[in-house]
Amino acid sequence: MENTATDIKICTSINPMDYDILIRKWGLDNYASYCPQMNLILHGDEHEQVENAMAMKIEEHILVLQSSNSLN
């Protein structure tokens, strides 16, 4: 099967350094964090809030990967 622009690949690395956290601010109190490797966006009121929330989502994702690998 050929890859197209609509194919979404979720990272399966268990190395946290392989995941990027991009932060965007618009307006006075609107922030978003984006992780392209997980195709995930989170919204919040503070820079630290969205950055920490994304870091936790990445950690949870890695834990799920590790637990599924240990079951195999």
LOKOL-254988 format. One record per residue: x negated, y, z negated of N, C-alpha, C, O in turn; residue number from 1; residue in one letter. Coordinates in pm, whole numbers, plus 50000, padded with zeros to 5 digits. Each point is the difference from the previous one (the first is absolute). Example, Ala and Ser with C-alpha at 12.3 -4.5 7.8 and 13.67 -1.06 7.14 Angstrom:
% residues 2
@n_X->48681 | n_Y->49431 | n_Z->49220 | ca_X->50089 | ca_Y->50119 | ca_Z->50000 | c_X->49910 | c_Y->50120 | c_Z->50000 | o_X->49896 | o_Y->49998 | o_Z->49934 | num->1 | residuo->A
@n_X->50139 | n_Y->50107 | n_Z->50138 | ca_X->49918 | ca_Y->50119 | ca_Z->49994 | c_X->50077 | c_Y->50109 | c_Z->49927 | o_X->49949 | o_Y->50111 | o_Z->49983 | num->2 | residuo->S
//
This chain:
% residues 72
@n_X->49916 | n_Y->49882 | n_Z->50000 | ca_X->50084 | ca_Y->50118 | ca_Z->50000 | c_X->49911 | c_Y->50124 | c_Z->50000 | o_X->49898 | o_Y->50004 | o_Z->49931 | num->1 | residuo->M
@n_X->50140 | n_Y->50094 | n_Z->50143 | ca_X->49925 | ca_Y->50124 | ca_Z->50013 | c_X->50039 | c_Y->50099 | c_Z->49890 | o_X->50119 | o_Y->50014 | o_Z->49969 | num->2 | residuo->E
@n_X->49781 | n_Y->50055 | n_Z->49972 | ca_X->50030 | ca_Y->50103 | ca_Z->49900 | c_X->50059 | c_Y->50122 | c_Z->50068 | o_X->49954 | o_Y->50042 | o_Z->50106 | num->3 | residuo->N
@n_X->50148 | n_Y->50014 | n_Z->49832 | ca_X->50059 | ca_Y->50124 | ca_Z->50049 | c_X->49992 | c_Y->50104 | c_Z->49889 | o_X->49963 | o_Y->49970 | o_Z->49887 | num->4 | residuo->T
@n_X->50073 | n_Y->50151 | n_Z->50147 | ca_X->49995 | ca_Y->50109 | ca_Z->49903 | c_X->50096 | c_Y->49978 | c_Z->49883 | o_X->49982 | o_Y->50060 | o_Z->49895 | num->5 | residuo->A
@n_X->50119 | n_Y->49856 | n_Z->50121 | ca_X->50096 | ca_Y->49978 | ca_Z->49893 | c_X->49963 | c_Y->49885 | c_Z->49908 | o_X->50068 | o_Y->49977 | o_Z->49901 | num->6 | residuo->T
@n_X->49824 | n_Y->49950 | n_Z->50130 | ca_X->49956 | ca_Y->49893 | ca_Z->49912 | c_X->49943 | c_Y->50060 | c_Z->49872 | o_X->49916 | o_Y->50090 | o_Z->50005 | num->7 | residuo->D
@n_X->50129 | n_Y->49860 | n_Z->49882 | ca_X->49951 | ca_Y->50048 | ca_Z->49871 | c_X->49922 | c_Y->49887 | c_Z->49935 | o_X->50054 | o_Y->49892 | o_Z->49975 | num->8 | residuo->I
@n_X->49821 | n_Y->50134 | n_Z->49997 | ca_X->49914 | ca_Y->49904 | ca_Z->49934 | c_X->49972 | c_Y->50049 | c_Z->49859 | o_X->49949 | o_Y->50110 | o_Z->49981 | num->9 | residuo->K
@n_X->50083 | n_Y->49808 | n_Z->49920 | ca_X->49973 | ca_Y->50034 | ca_Z->49861 | c_X->49867 | c_Y->49936 | c_Z->49962 | o_X->49976 | o_Y->49883 | o_Z->50026 | num->10 | residuo->I
@n_X->49938 | n_Y->50197 | n_Z->49912 | ca_X->49867 | ca_Y->49956 | ca_Z->49962 | c_X->50008 | c_Y->49882 | c_Z->49902 | o_X->50083 | o_Y->50000 | o_Z->49909 | num->11 | residuo->C
@n_X->49831 | n_Y->49902 | n_Z->50112 | ca_X->49995 | ca_Y->49884 | ca_Z->49911 | c_X->49870 | c_Y->49994 | c_Z->49922 | o_X->49965 | o_Y->49896 | o_Z->49945 | num->12 | residuo->T
@n_X->49962 | n_Y->50213 | n_Z->50051 | ca_X->49875 | ca_Y->50006 | ca_Z->49925 | c_X->50029 | c_Y->50008 | c_Z->49850 | o_X->50097 | o_Y->50063 | o_Z->49958 | num->13 | residuo->S
@n_X->49818 | n_Y->49874 | n_Z->49963 | ca_X->50012 | ca_Y->50012 | ca_Z->49855 | c_X->49896 | c_Y->50099 | c_Z->49944 | o_X->49981 | o_Y->50009 | o_Z->49879 | num->14 | residuo->I
@n_X->49954 | n_Y->50064 | n_Z->50210 | ca_X->49905 | ca_Y->50103 | ca_Z->49960 | c_X->50072 | c_Y->50135 | c_Z->49997 | o_X->50042 | o_Y->50049 | o_Z->50105 | num->15 | residuo->N
@n_X->49972 | n_Y->50012 | n_Z->49778 | ca_X->50071 | ca_Y->50128 | ca_Z->49992 | c_X->49937 | c_Y->50111 | c_Z->50084 | o_X->50068 | o_Y->50095 | o_Z->50039 | num->16 | residuo->P
@n_X->49804 | n_Y->49894 | n_Z->49990 | ca_X->49931 | ca_Y->50101 | ca_Z->50080 | c_X->50043 | c_Y->49997 | c_Z->50147 | o_X->49968 | o_Y->50092 | o_Z->50075 | num->17 | residuo->M
@n_X->50103 | n_Y->49805 | n_Z->49966 | ca_X->50048 | ca_Y->49989 | ca_Z->50137 | c_X->50132 | c_Y->50075 | c_Z->50023 | o_X->50053 | o_Y->50001 | o_Z->50111 | num->18 | residuo->D
@n_X->50000 | n_Y->50060 | n_Z->49784 | ca_X->50129 | ca_Y->50070 | ca_Z->50007 | c_X->49979 | c_Y->50150 | c_Z->49984 | o_X->49932 | o_Y->50044 | o_Z->49908 | num->19 | residuo->Y
@n_X->50127 | n_Y->50033 | n_Z->50181 | ca_X->49992 | ca_Y->50146 | ca_Z->49994 | c_X->50126 | c_Y->50056 | c_Z->49934 | o_X->50110 | o_Y->49948 | o_Z->50017 | num->20 | residuo->D
@n_X->49870 | n_Y->50161 | n_Z->49908 | ca_X->50113 | ca_Y->50075 | ca_Z->49945 | c_X->49989 | c_Y->50141 | c_Z->50054 | o_X->49907 | o_Y->50074 | o_Z->49967 | num->21 | residuo->I
@n_X->50189 | n_Y->49964 | n_Z->50115 | ca_X->50005 | ca_Y->50134 | ca_Z->50058 | c_X->50110 | c_Y->50079 | c_Z->49930 | o_X->50111 | o_Y->49951 | o_Z->49981 | num->22 | residuo->L
@n_X->49856 | n_Y->50172 | n_Z->49980 | ca_X->50095 | ca_Y->50085 | ca_Z->49927 | c_X->50037 | c_Y->50120 | c_Z->50087 | o_X->49914 | o_Y->50060 | o_Z->50065 | num->23 | residuo->I
@n_X->50213 | n_Y->49972 | n_Z->49936 | ca_X->50048 | ca_Y->50118 | ca_Z->50073 | c_X->50088 | c_Y->50083 | c_Z->49907 | o_X->50083 | o_Y->49947 | o_Z->49926 | num->24 | residuo->R
@n_X->49898 | n_Y->50184 | n_Z->50080 | ca_X->50084 | ca_Y->50092 | ca_Z->49923 | c_X->50075 | c_Y->50089 | c_Z->50098 | o_X->49944 | o_Y->50047 | o_Z->50098 | num->25 | residuo->K
@n_X->50183 | n_Y->49976 | n_Z->49873 | ca_X->50077 | ca_Y->50098 | ca_Z->50075 | c_X->50093 | c_Y->50069 | c_Z->49901 | o_X->50054 | o_Y->49937 | o_Z->49910 | num->26 | residuo->W
@n_X->49963 | n_Y->50191 | n_Z->50110 | ca_X->50080 | ca_Y->50077 | ca_Z->49905 | c_X->49925 | c_Y->50017 | c_Z->49869 | o_X->49879 | o_Y->49983 | o_Z->49993 | num->27 | residuo->G
@n_X->50196 | n_Y->50049 | n_Z->49903 | ca_X->49938 | ca_Y->50025 | ca_Z->49870 | c_X->49974 | c_Y->49872 | c_Z->49921 | o_X->49891 | o_Y->49982 | o_Z->49946 | num->28 | residuo->L
@n_X->50207 | n_Y->49930 | n_Z->50048 | ca_X->49989 | ca_Y->49882 | ca_Z->49915 | c_X->50037 | c_Y->49872 | c_Z->50074 | o_X->50066 | o_Y->49913 | o_Z->49942 | num->29 | residuo->D
@n_X->49894 | n_Y->50074 | n_Z->50181 | ca_X->50030 | ca_Y->49880 | ca_Z->50076 | c_X->49870 | c_Y->49936 | c_Z->50046 | o_X->49921 | o_Y->50061 | o_Z->50072 | num->30 | residuo->N
@n_X->50058 | n_Y->49815 | n_Z->49887 | ca_X->49880 | ca_Y->49926 | ca_Z->50036 | c_X->50040 | c_Y->49864 | c_Z->50054 | o_X->50105 | o_Y->49946 | o_Z->49965 | num->31 | residuo->Y
@n_X->49811 | n_Y->50001 | n_Z->50120 | ca_X->50019 | ca_Y->49864 | ca_Z->50049 | c_X->49863 | c_Y->49933 | c_Z->50008 | o_X->49900 | o_Y->50064 | o_Z->50035 | num->32 | residuo->A
@n_X->50097 | n_Y->49808 | n_Z->49932 | ca_X->49878 | ca_Y->49921 | ca_Z->50022 | c_X->50034 | c_Y->49894 | c_Z->50103 | o_X->50111 | o_Y->49947 | o_Z->50004 | num->33 | residuo->S
@n_X->49791 | n_Y->50023 | n_Z->50078 | ca_X->50017 | ca_Y->49904 | ca_Z->50109 | c_X->49882 | c_Y->49904 | c_Z->50000 | o_X->49885 | o_Y->50042 | o_Z->49991 | num->34 | residuo->Y
@n_X->50144 | n_Y->49830 | n_Z->50020 | ca_X->49898 | ca_Y->49898 | ca_Z->50016 | c_X->50022 | c_Y->49934 | c_Z->50135 | o_X->50092 | o_Y->49919 | o_Z->50015 | num->35 | residuo->C
@n_X->49825 | n_Y->50114 | n_Z->50084 | ca_X->50020 | ca_Y->49944 | ca_Z->50134 | c_X->49985 | c_Y->49848 | c_Z->50005 | o_X->50064 | o_Y->49934 | o_Z->50082 | num->36 | residuo->P
@n_X->49852 | n_Y->50010 | n_Z->49832 | ca_X->49979 | ca_Y->49855 | ca_Z->50001 | c_X->50124 | c_Y->49924 | c_Z->49952 | o_X->50016 | o_Y->49882 | o_Z->50031 | num->37 | residuo->Q
@n_X->50070 | n_Y->50184 | n_Z->49893 | ca_X->50123 | ca_Y->49937 | ca_Z->49952 | c_X->50124 | c_Y->50060 | c_Z->50066 | o_X->50111 | o_Y->49953 | o_Z->49977 | num->38 | residuo->M
@n_X->49869 | n_Y->50151 | n_Z->50106 | ca_X->50111 | ca_Y->50070 | ca_Z->50064 | c_X->50104 | c_Y->50043 | c_Z->49896 | o_X->50119 | o_Y->49975 | o_Z->50014 | num->39 | residuo->N
@n_X->49830 | n_Y->50093 | n_Z->49880 | ca_X->50084 | ca_Y->50037 | ca_Z->49887 | c_X->49985 | c_Y->50148 | c_Z->49970 | o_X->49888 | o_Y->50053 | o_Z->49997 | num->40 | residuo->L
@n_X->50224 | n_Y->50014 | n_Z->49980 | ca_X->50002 | ca_Y->50141 | ca_Z->49961 | c_X->50076 | c_Y->50012 | c_Z->49868 | o_X->50106 | o_Y->49941 | o_Z->49984 | num->41 | residuo->I
@n_X->49838 | n_Y->50136 | n_Z->49923 | ca_X->50065 | ca_Y->50029 | ca_Z->49873 | c_X->50010 | c_Y->50151 | c_Z->49985 | o_X->49910 | o_Y->50073 | o_Z->50041 | num->42 | residuo->L
@n_X->50199 | n_Y->49975 | n_Z->49900 | ca_X->50023 | ca_Y->50143 | ca_Z->49981 | c_X->50003 | c_Y->50032 | c_Z->49851 | o_X->50036 | o_Y->49916 | o_Z->49918 | num->43 | residuo->H
@n_X->49925 | n_Y->50208 | n_Z->50049 | ca_X->50004 | ca_Y->50044 | ca_Z->49861 | c_X->49981 | c_Y->50149 | c_Z->49989 | o_X->49995 | o_Y->50072 | o_Z->50099 | num->44 | residuo->G
@n_X->49994 | n_Y->49974 | n_Z->49775 | ca_X->49990 | ca_Y->50143 | ca_Z->49970 | c_X->49857 | c_Y->50047 | c_Z->49975 | o_X->49974 | o_Y->50121 | o_Z->50000 | num->45 | residuo->D
@n_X->49932 | n_Y->49786 | n_Z->49978 | ca_X->49863 | ca_Y->50037 | ca_Z->49965 | c_X->49901 | c_Y->49914 | c_Z->50077 | o_X->50026 | o_Y->49883 | o_Z->50029 | num->46 | residuo->E
@n_X->49859 | n_Y->50176 | n_Z->50002 | ca_X->49893 | ca_Y->49930 | ca_Z->50071 | c_X->49960 | c_Y->49872 | c_Z->49926 | o_X->49997 | o_Y->49892 | o_Z->50058 | num->47 | residuo->H
@n_X->49974 | n_Y->50122 | n_Z->49814 | ca_X->49955 | ca_Y->49885 | ca_Z->49921 | c_X->50107 | c_Y->49892 | c_Z->49992 | o_X->49969 | o_Y->49880 | o_Z->50000 | num->48 | residuo->E
@n_X->50156 | n_Y->50161 | n_Z->49994 | ca_X->50112 | ca_Y->49906 | ca_Z->49992 | c_X->50003 | c_Y->49908 | c_Z->50121 | o_X->50007 | o_Y->49878 | o_Z->49987 | num->49 | residuo->Q
@n_X->49987 | n_Y->50181 | n_Z->50133 | ca_X->50009 | ca_Y->49917 | ca_Z->50121 | c_X->49872 | c_Y->49922 | c_Z->50024 | o_X->50004 | o_Y->49888 | o_Z->50053 | num->50 | residuo->V
@n_X->49882 | n_Y->50169 | n_Z->49909 | ca_X->49874 | ca_Y->49927 | ca_Z->50016 | c_X->49996 | c_Y->49879 | c_Z->49907 | o_X->49964 | o_Y->49890 | o_Z->50043 | num->51 | residuo->E
@n_X->50072 | n_Y->50128 | n_Z->49830 | ca_X->50000 | ca_Y->49889 | ca_Z->49905 | c_X->50105 | c_Y->49895 | c_Z->50035 | o_X->49974 | o_Y->49880 | o_Z->49987 | num->52 | residuo->N
@n_X->50141 | n_Y->50163 | n_Z->50058 | ca_X->50105 | ca_Y->49905 | ca_Z->50038 | c_X->49954 | c_Y->49914 | c_Z->50118 | o_X->50026 | o_Y->49880 | o_Z->50002 | num->53 | residuo->A
@n_X->49906 | n_Y->50181 | n_Z->50095 | ca_X->49951 | ca_Y->49923 | ca_Z->50114 | c_X->49889 | c_Y->49904 | c_Z->49957 | o_X->49995 | o_Y->49886 | o_Z->50046 | num->54 | residuo->M
@n_X->49917 | n_Y->50160 | n_Z->49866 | ca_X->49894 | ca_Y->49912 | ca_Z->49950 | c_X->50060 | c_Y->49878 | c_Z->49930 | o_X->49949 | o_Y->49889 | o_Z->50013 | num->55 | residuo->A
@n_X->50160 | n_Y->50132 | n_Z->49914 | ca_X->50067 | ca_Y->49888 | ca_Z->49933 | c_X->50063 | c_Y->49906 | c_Z->50102 | o_X->49993 | o_Y->49878 | o_Z->49984 | num->56 | residuo->M
@n_X->50069 | n_Y->50176 | n_Z->50121 | ca_X->50059 | ca_Y->49916 | ca_Z->50105 | c_X->49892 | c_Y->49916 | c_Z->50070 | o_X->50023 | o_Y->49883 | o_Z->50031 | num->57 | residuo->K
@n_X->49862 | n_Y->50177 | n_Z->49993 | ca_X->49889 | ca_Y->49926 | ca_Z->50062 | c_X->49954 | c_Y->49889 | c_Z->49907 | o_X->49978 | o_Y->49887 | o_Z->50044 | num->58 | residuo->I
@n_X->50009 | n_Y->50144 | n_Z->49828 | ca_X->49959 | ca_Y->49899 | ca_Z->49902 | c_X->50101 | c_Y->49885 | c_Z->49994 | o_X->49961 | o_Y->49883 | o_Z->49995 | num->59 | residuo->E
@n_X->50168 | n_Y->50149 | n_Z->50005 | ca_X->50104 | ca_Y->49897 | ca_Z->49999 | c_X->49992 | c_Y->49913 | c_Z->50126 | o_X->50014 | o_Y->49878 | o_Z->49993 | num->60 | residuo->E
@n_X->49964 | n_Y->50186 | n_Z->50121 | ca_X->49988 | ca_Y->49928 | ca_Z->50127 | c_X->49883 | c_Y->49902 | c_Z->49995 | o_X->50013 | o_Y->49885 | o_Z->50042 | num->61 | residuo->H
@n_X->49874 | n_Y->50160 | n_Z->49906 | ca_X->49881 | ca_Y->49915 | ca_Z->49990 | c_X->50026 | c_Y->49884 | c_Z->49904 | o_X->49959 | o_Y->49887 | o_Z->50028 | num->62 | residuo->I
@n_X->50108 | n_Y->50138 | n_Z->49862 | ca_X->50032 | ca_Y->49893 | ca_Z->49905 | c_X->50090 | c_Y->49894 | c_Z->50063 | o_X->49981 | o_Y->49881 | o_Z->49976 | num->63 | residuo->L
@n_X->50115 | n_Y->50162 | n_Z->50104 | ca_X->50087 | ca_Y->49905 | ca_Z->50071 | c_X->49917 | c_Y->49917 | c_Z->50098 | o_X->50018 | o_Y->49879 | o_Z->50009 | num->64 | residuo->V
@n_X->49893 | n_Y->50186 | n_Z->50064 | ca_X->49913 | ca_Y->49927 | ca_Z->50093 | c_X->49914 | c_Y->49898 | c_Z->49927 | o_X->49986 | o_Y->49886 | o_Z->50045 | num->65 | residuo->L
@n_X->49956 | n_Y->50155 | n_Z->49842 | ca_X->49915 | ca_Y->49909 | ca_Z->49923 | c_X->50080 | c_Y->49883 | c_Z->49945 | o_X->49953 | o_Y->49886 | o_Z->50001 | num->66 | residuo->Q
@n_X->50168 | n_Y->50140 | n_Z->49951 | ca_X->50080 | ca_Y->49891 | ca_Z->49944 | c_X->50047 | c_Y->49905 | c_Z->50111 | o_X->50007 | o_Y->49879 | o_Z->49978 | num->67 | residuo->S
@n_X->50025 | n_Y->50174 | n_Z->50138 | ca_X->50042 | ca_Y->49911 | ca_Z->50109 | c_X->49882 | c_Y->49918 | c_Z->50052 | o_X->50018 | o_Y->49887 | o_Z->50044 | num->68 | residuo->S
@n_X->49861 | n_Y->50170 | n_Z->49951 | ca_X->49881 | ca_Y->49924 | ca_Z->50040 | c_X->49968 | c_Y->49890 | c_Z->49901 | o_X->49951 | o_Y->49894 | o_Z->50039 | num->69 | residuo->N
@n_X->50076 | n_Y->50131 | n_Z->49833 | ca_X->49969 | ca_Y->49898 | ca_Z->49898 | c_X->50100 | c_Y->49885 | c_Z->50006 | o_X->49971 | o_Y->49890 | o_Z->49951 | num->70 | residuo->S
@n_X->50147 | n_Y->50133 | n_Z->50107 | ca_X->50100 | ca_Y->49893 | ca_Z->50014 | c_X->49966 | c_Y->49907 | c_Z->50115 | o_X->50048 | o_Y->49886 | o_Z->50003 | num->71 | residuo->L
@n_X->49871 | n_Y->50159 | n_Z->50092 | ca_X->49967 | ca_Y->49919 | ca_Z->50117 | c_X->49885 | c_Y->49906 | c_Z->49972 | o_X->49960 | o_Y->49925 | o_Z->50089 | num->72 | residuo->N
//
